Amino acid sequence: MSMPQMFGEADLTKALSDSGAKLTRKVRAYLIGGCAMTFLGRKVATKDIDVVFGSSEDARKFANVLGQLGFAGVKSLTGPYATMGALAIVEDRRGMRFDIFDRQVCRALELSLGMKGRARLYRTFGNLGVYLMAPEDIFLFKGITEREADLDDMRILAEMGLEWKTIEKECLSQRRSGRWAYMLGTKLMELRKRFGVASPIIKTLMDHADLHLLAYVFGKIIGNQEAPFKEIARAIDERYGYKESWVRNQLASLAAKRLVRKRRLGREDLYSMTVLGLSRAATA
């Protein structure tokens, strides 16, 4: 199998310059992935350009301009590319590929205000303002993909020096944060195993993922009504095989995090999900 064509800084710069010259109004583009790492001086070349925009209109305008420059939609997508959720994936005759995202990348992380604030202007090409995402945010995006090559890029970024708390805070602030915390935590454990890269946020991420899963499990059983402990415990035993002592301990943990509310009525304990608990259950 032939290796994919790789493109260095000069090729990437020309493609962005040509597209910026054709735009009829100002558009801001945020680079993530290998292209951003190339401009940061951490990669010699990349096979594609991952770019995310703050609006559908900007993303579509950029895609249209690339069409004018000879880029065409990729018809046959395989592997991770088939499930990326990009607004458009286009390629020219040389094999240079643009993966264009509208606010959300890979049906996962969203371009947040924090990410925009940490991004820095790289260059302005005509009407195209090109911003490089912060290394912490590039690392986070790579941490929730299933692409094998991203693990090596994460190693490179970690060796640059990262603000781990920034990564943790951004991950936990995202919608469906339990899922992303689990994926990133798992990737960090693999990074430690393979390359010896230690991260101080693994436990926090995995604890958050566990808590989110608990809220989901109990939210499905309790719903938006009060439910007696015996009823909850019976449902947990039937579905998952856990006994009353486990159920009581987990409910106590959720109550401590204000995800469930406990009320005593006579000799019976009644539980209900808080607004936050229902929200976590709904977005798992």
Secondary structure, DSSP 8 states (H G I E B T S, - for coil): ------EEHHHHHHHHHHHHHH-SS-EEEEEEHHHHHHHTTS-SEESEEEEEESSHHHHHHHHHHHHHTT-EE-----GGGGGS--SEEEE-TT--EEEEEESEETTTEE--HHHHHH-EEEEEETTEEEEE--HHHHHHHHHT---THHHHHHHHHHHH---HHHHHHHHHHSTTHHHHHHHHHHHHHHHHHHH----TTHHHHHHHHHHHHHHHHHHHHHTTS-EEHHHHHHHHHHHH---HHHHHHHHHHHHHTTSEEEEEETTEEEEEE-HHHHHHHHT-
